[in-house]
């Protein structure tokens, strides 16, 4: 079976790169579970929680992009 074509700007990743990305994603999922747990009740300021979640999501995305080094915009 033929490999599907990669989207424009993507490259093949090494096993080491994939391992690091998977570890980053595991950490991100754990943090995401903590955010989900903090949605309940009035104990936390939901506005600041949303800002923190968005900023951390952007940080994790940037961290992974630093490894994948996609081309283009």
C-alpha angles and dihedrals in degrees: 000000000000121000113248115251116265117242114259112282097023126116136195112272125219121242089251091053092048091050092053092046091051090051091050090050091050090053090047092051091051091051089047090056089053091052090050091052090052094056092081122095133344098291093103133048101247094200093058090041090056091048091050092048093050093047092048091048089053090048093052090047091051090047091055092044088054086063101038093043095200117202124238129021 
